[in-house]
Amino acid sequence: MSTAFTGMIAGMALAFAGCFGGFGAFLLVAALGGLGWALGRWAEGGGVRDVRDAFERSRR
């Protein structure tokens, strides 16, 4: 699955949460999505350093 497609699915999930559940549901879905992303990166074998490096690269 491409990164663009994954981003589109995440955006649609946030849109549905915001539309039907309100702003609180939107924040909950966003927070759990971020946590799921971090755990997924960690489970792929990168560990905490790989997750931290992903954030460091985006700032440069």
C-alpha positions as a Markdown table, in Angstrom:
| # | Residue | x | y | z |
|---|---|---|---|---|
| 1 | Met | 0.0 | 0.0 | 0.0 |
| 2 | Ser | 1.5 | 3.4 | -1.0 |
| 3 | Thr | 2.1 | 6.2 | 1.5 |
| 4 | Ala | -0.4 | 8.4 | -0.4 |
| 5 | Phe | -3.1 | 5.9 | -0.1 |
| 6 | Thr | -2.5 | 5.3 | 3.5 |
| 7 | Gly | -2.6 | 9.1 | 4.1 |
| 8 | Met | -5.9 | 9.3 | 2.3 |
| 9 | Ile | -7.4 | 6.5 | 4.4 |
| 10 | Ala | -6.2 | 8.2 | 7.6 |
| 11 | Gly | -7.6 | 11.5 | 6.4 |
| 12 | Met | -11.0 | 9.9 | 5.7 |
| 13 | Ala | -11.1 | 8.3 | 9.1 |
| 14 | Leu | -10.4 | 11.7 | 10.7 |
| 15 | Ala | -13.1 | 13.3 | 8.6 |
| 16 | Phe | -15.7 | 10.8 | 9.5 |
| 17 | Ala | -14.8 | 11.1 | 13.2 |
| 18 | Gly | -15.0 | 14.8 | 13.1 |
| 19 | Cys | -18.3 | 14.8 | 11.1 |
| 20 | Phe | -20.2 | 12.2 | 13.2 |
| 21 | Gly | -18.4 | 12.3 | 16.6 |
| 22 | Gly | -17.4 | 16.0 | 17.0 |
| 23 | Phe | -14.1 | 17.5 | 17.8 |
| 24 | Gly | -13.4 | 15.2 | 20.8 |
| 25 | Ala | -13.7 | 12.1 | 18.6 |
| 26 | Phe | -11.5 | 13.8 | 16.0 |
| 27 | Leu | -8.7 | 14.3 | 18.5 |
| 28 | Leu | -9.1 | 10.8 | 19.9 |
| 29 | Val | -8.8 | 9.3 | 16.4 |
| 30 | Ala | -5.8 | 11.5 | 15.6 |
| 31 | Ala | -4.0 | 10.6 | 18.9 |
| 32 | Leu | -4.7 | 6.8 | 18.5 |
| 33 | Gly | -3.6 | 7.0 | 14.9 |
| 34 | Gly | -0.3 | 8.6 | 15.9 |
| 35 | Leu | 0.2 | 6.0 | 18.6 |
| 36 | Gly | -0.5 | 3.2 | 16.2 |
| 37 | Trp | 2.0 | 4.6 | 13.7 |
| 38 | Ala | 4.7 | 4.8 | 16.3 |
| 39 | Leu | 4.0 | 1.3 | 17.6 |
| 40 | Gly | 4.0 | 0.0 | 14.0 |
| 41 | Arg | 7.4 | 1.6 | 13.3 |
| 42 | Trp | 8.7 | 0.1 | 16.5 |
| 43 | Ala | 7.3 | -3.3 | 15.7 |
| 44 | Glu | 9.0 | -3.3 | 12.3 |
| 45 | Gly | 12.3 | -3.7 | 14.2 |
| 46 | Gly | 13.4 | -0.1 | 14.2 |
| 47 | Gly | 12.9 | 0.5 | 17.9 |
| 48 | Val | 12.6 | 3.8 | 19.7 |
| 49 | Arg | 15.6 | 5.3 | 17.8 |
| 50 | Asp | 13.9 | 4.7 | 14.4 |
| 51 | Val | 10.8 | 6.5 | 15.5 |
| 52 | Arg | 12.8 | 9.4 | 16.9 |
| 53 | Asp | 14.9 | 9.6 | 13.7 |
| 54 | Ala | 11.7 | 9.8 | 11.6 |
| 55 | Phe | 10.7 | 13.0 | 13.5 |
| 56 | Glu | 14.2 | 14.4 | 13.3 |
| 57 | Arg | 14.4 | 13.9 | 9.5 |
| 58 | Ser | 11.1 | 15.8 | 9.0 |
| 59 | Arg | 12.4 | 18.9 | 10.8 |
| 60 | Arg | 15.5 | 19.3 | 8.5 |
